[in-house]
Amino acid sequence: MNRPRFTLVFLSLLLLCGAPLAAEPAAAAPESAPAKLDPKSPEGRAVARWEAVIAGKYEDAYGYLSPGVQSAKPKAAWVKEISERPVRWTKARFFDKACDSETACLVRLEVHFTAPLQGAPGGMLSSPSFLTEHWIKVKRRWYFVPDDYVAGGLR
């Protein structure tokens, strides 16, 4: 398969699997022992949400979605949707954050995943990806808002 076609197939696979695409930061942070994150902070909750997804605890991960998202997407439907994706996430690490206010932050994470890809060694592709997530504070607790539910604001 030629390189442009392989790239197109790869990007299409990621989009079909629901893996968000984001540009990799210019300089990756050096590998070191992760700093202890405040579990109540947006970055601490973002990593905890990803740890629940990685562990297959999808019902727990659902609890990190904002109340508005939860009212629009029933738990059973969300759990079914995420559990049936062919992509499997294997590791998540906080990278940085930027807050527009005391109630709205963008959290960047490095998330590693594996996904089936014809022609890849063993039929699986493993790769890191940098994601930017929207987090909002509602009644003193931080919640995740997927891109599909963001209308302006933080973008």
C-alpha positions as a Markdown table, in Angstrom:
| # | Residue | x | y | z |
|---|---|---|---|---|
| 1 | Met | 0.0 | 0.0 | 0.0 |
| 2 | Asn | 1.4 | 3.4 | -0.9 |
| 3 | Arg | 2.1 | 5.9 | 1.9 |
| 4 | Pro | -0.7 | 8.5 | 1.1 |
| 5 | Arg | -3.3 | 5.7 | 0.9 |
| 6 | Phe | -2.0 | 4.1 | 4.2 |
| 7 | Thr | -2.2 | 7.5 | 5.9 |
| 8 | Leu | -5.8 | 8.0 | 4.7 |
| 9 | Val | -6.8 | 4.5 | 5.8 |
| 10 | Phe | -5.2 | 5.0 | 9.2 |
| 11 | Leu | -6.9 | 8.4 | 9.8 |
| 12 | Ser | -10.2 | 7.0 | 8.6 |
| 13 | Leu | -9.8 | 4.1 | 11.1 |
| 14 | Leu | -9.2 | 6.5 | 13.9 |
| 15 | Leu | -12.2 | 8.6 | 13.1 |
| 16 | Leu | -14.5 | 5.5 | 12.8 |
| 17 | Cys | -13.2 | 4.2 | 16.1 |
| 18 | Gly | -14.0 | 7.5 | 17.8 |
| 19 | Ala | -10.4 | 8.3 | 18.6 |
| 20 | Pro | -10.1 | 12.1 | 18.6 |
| 21 | Leu | -7.3 | 13.5 | 16.5 |
| 22 | Ala | -5.1 | 16.4 | 17.8 |
| 23 | Ala | -1.8 | 17.8 | 16.8 |
| 24 | Glu | 1.0 | 16.5 | 18.9 |
| 25 | Pro | 2.6 | 19.3 | 21.1 |
| 26 | Ala | 5.9 | 20.6 | 19.7 |
| 27 | Ala | 8.0 | 19.3 | 22.6 |
| 28 | Ala | 6.8 | 16.3 | 24.6 |
| 29 | Ala | 7.4 | 16.4 | 28.3 |
| 30 | Pro | 10.3 | 14.3 | 29.5 |
| 31 | Glu | 9.4 | 10.8 | 30.9 |
| 32 | Ser | 9.5 | 11.0 | 34.6 |
| 33 | Ala | 7.5 | 9.8 | 37.6 |
| 34 | Pro | 4.0 | 11.4 | 37.2 |
| 35 | Ala | 3.2 | 14.2 | 39.6 |
| 36 | Lys | 0.5 | 13.4 | 42.1 |
| 37 | Leu | -2.7 | 15.1 | 40.8 |
| 38 | Asp | -5.4 | 16.6 | 42.9 |
| 39 | Pro | -8.3 | 14.2 | 42.4 |
| 40 | Lys | -10.7 | 17.1 | 42.5 |
| 41 | Ser | -8.9 | 19.1 | 39.9 |
| 42 | Pro | -9.9 | 18.9 | 36.2 |
| 43 | Glu | -6.6 | 17.2 | 35.3 |
| 44 | Gly | -7.0 | 14.7 | 38.2 |
| 45 | Arg | -10.6 | 13.9 | 37.1 |
| 46 | Ala | -9.5 | 13.6 | 33.5 |
| 47 | Val | -6.9 | 11.0 | 34.3 |
| 48 | Ala | -9.3 | 9.2 | 36.7 |
| 49 | Arg | -11.9 | 9.1 | 33.9 |
| 50 | Trp | -9.4 | 7.6 | 31.5 |
| 51 | Glu | -8.2 | 5.1 | 34.1 |
| 52 | Ala | -11.9 | 3.9 | 34.4 |
| 53 | Val | -12.2 | 3.6 | 30.6 |
| 54 | Ile | -8.9 | 1.7 | 30.4 |
| 55 | Ala | -10.0 | -0.7 | 33.1 |
| 56 | Gly | -13.3 | -1.3 | 31.3 |
| 57 | Lys | -15.3 | 0.4 | 34.1 |
| 58 | Tyr | -17.5 | 2.3 | 31.6 |
| 59 | Glu | -20.3 | 3.0 | 34.1 |
| 60 | Asp | -17.8 | 4.7 | 36.4 |
| 61 | Ala | -16.4 | 6.7 | 33.4 |
| 62 | Tyr | -19.9 | 7.8 | 32.6 |
| 63 | Gly | -20.1 | 9.6 | 35.9 |
| 64 | Tyr | -17.4 | 12.0 | 34.7 |
| 65 | Leu | -19.6 | 13.3 | 31.9 |
| 66 | Ser | -21.3 | 16.6 | 32.6 |
| 67 | Pro | -24.9 | 16.6 | 33.9 |
| 68 | Gly | -26.0 | 18.1 | 30.5 |
| 69 | Val | -24.3 | 15.3 | 28.6 |
| 70 | Gln | -25.8 | 12.7 | 30.9 |
| 71 | Ser | -29.3 | 14.1 | 30.4 |
| 72 | Ala | -28.8 | 13.9 | 26.6 |
| 73 | Lys | -27.1 | 10.4 | 26.5 |
| 74 | Pro | -28.5 | 7.7 | 28.8 |
| 75 | Lys | -25.9 | 5.6 | 30.6 |
| 76 | Ala | -26.8 | 2.3 | 28.9 |
| 77 | Ala | -26.4 | 3.9 | 25.4 |
| 78 | Trp | -23.1 | 5.5 | 26.3 |
| 79 | Val | -21.7 | 2.3 | 27.8 |
| 80 | Lys | -22.8 | 0.2 | 24.8 |
| 81 | Glu | -21.3 | 2.8 | 22.4 |
| 82 | Ile | -17.9 | 3.0 | 24.1 |
| 83 | Ser | -17.6 | -0.7 | 24.9 |
| 84 | Glu | -18.2 | -1.7 | 21.3 |
| 85 | Arg | -15.5 | 0.5 | 19.8 |
| 86 | Pro | -12.7 | -1.6 | 18.3 |
| 87 | Val | -10.1 | 0.8 | 19.7 |
| 88 | Arg | -8.7 | -0.1 | 23.2 |
| 89 | Trp | -7.0 | 2.5 | 25.3 |
| 90 | Thr | -4.0 | 1.4 | 27.3 |
| 91 | Lys | -2.5 | 4.4 | 29.1 |
| 92 | Ala | -3.3 | 8.0 | 29.9 |
| 93 | Arg | -1.1 | 10.8 | 31.2 |
| 94 | Phe | -1.8 | 14.4 | 32.0 |
| 95 | Phe | 0.2 | 16.8 | 29.8 |
| 96 | Asp | -1.1 | 20.3 | 30.6 |
| 97 | Lys | -4.1 | 22.5 | 31.0 |
| 98 | Ala | -5.4 | 26.0 | 30.2 |
| 99 | Cys | -8.3 | 27.5 | 32.0 |
| 100 | Asp | -10.5 | 30.3 | 30.5 |
| 101 | Ser | -12.1 | 30.9 | 33.9 |
| 102 | Glu | -12.6 | 29.3 | 37.3 |
| 103 | Thr | -15.3 | 27.0 | 35.7 |
| 104 | Ala | -13.9 | 26.1 | 32.3 |
| 105 | Cys | -10.6 | 24.4 | 31.4 |
| 106 | Leu | -9.0 | 22.6 | 28.5 |
| 107 | Val | -7.0 | 19.6 | 29.6 |
| 108 | Arg | -4.4 | 18.0 | 27.3 |
| 109 | Leu | -3.6 | 14.3 | 27.8 |
| 110 | Glu | -1.3 | 11.8 | 26.1 |
| 111 | Val | -3.4 | 8.7 | 25.5 |
| 112 | His | -2.0 | 5.4 | 24.2 |
| 113 | Phe | -4.3 | 3.1 | 22.2 |
| 114 | Thr | -4.4 | -0.1 | 20.2 |
| 115 | Ala | -6.7 | -0.6 | 17.2 |
| 116 | Pro | -7.1 | -3.3 | 14.5 |
| 117 | Leu | -5.4 | -2.3 | 11.3 |
| 118 | Gln | -5.0 | -4.6 | 8.3 |
| 119 | Gly | -1.4 | -4.8 | 7.3 |
| 120 | Ala | 0.0 | -3.7 | 10.7 |
| 121 | Pro | 2.2 | -6.2 | 12.6 |
| 122 | Gly | -0.1 | -8.6 | 14.3 |
| 123 | Gly | -3.0 | -6.9 | 12.7 |
| 124 | Met | -2.9 | -4.2 | 15.5 |
| 125 | Leu | -1.7 | -0.7 | 15.6 |
| 126 | Ser | -0.4 | 0.8 | 18.9 |
| 127 | Ser | 0.2 | 4.5 | 19.1 |
| 128 | Pro | 0.1 | 7.5 | 21.5 |
| 129 | Ser | -2.2 | 10.4 | 20.7 |
| 130 | Phe | -2.5 | 13.9 | 22.3 |
| 131 | Leu | -6.1 | 14.9 | 23.1 |
| 132 | Thr | -7.6 | 18.1 | 24.3 |
| 133 | Glu | -10.6 | 17.7 | 26.5 |
| 134 | His | -13.2 | 20.3 | 27.6 |
| 135 | Trp | -13.9 | 20.3 | 31.4 |
| 136 | Ile | -16.5 | 22.5 | 33.2 |
| 137 | Lys | -17.1 | 23.0 | 36.8 |
| 138 | Val | -20.7 | 22.5 | 37.9 |
| 139 | Lys | -21.7 | 22.8 | 41.6 |
| 140 | Arg | -18.0 | 22.6 | 42.7 |
| 141 | Arg | -17.2 | 19.5 | 40.7 |
| 142 | Trp | -15.4 | 19.2 | 37.4 |
| 143 | Tyr | -17.0 | 17.3 | 34.5 |
| 144 | Phe | -16.0 | 16.3 | 31.0 |
| 145 | Val | -17.8 | 17.6 | 27.9 |
| 146 | Pro | -17.1 | 15.7 | 24.7 |
| 147 | Asp | -16.4 | 17.7 | 21.6 |
| 148 | Asp | -19.8 | 16.7 | 20.2 |
| 149 | Tyr | -21.5 | 18.7 | 22.9 |
| 150 | Val | -19.3 | 21.8 | 22.9 |
| 151 | Ala | -20.9 | 24.8 | 21.2 |
| 152 | Gly | -18.5 | 27.7 | 20.9 |
| 153 | Gly | -17.2 | 28.9 | 24.3 |
| 154 | Leu | -13.8 | 27.2 | 24.8 |
| 155 | Arg | -12.9 | 26.7 | 21.2 |
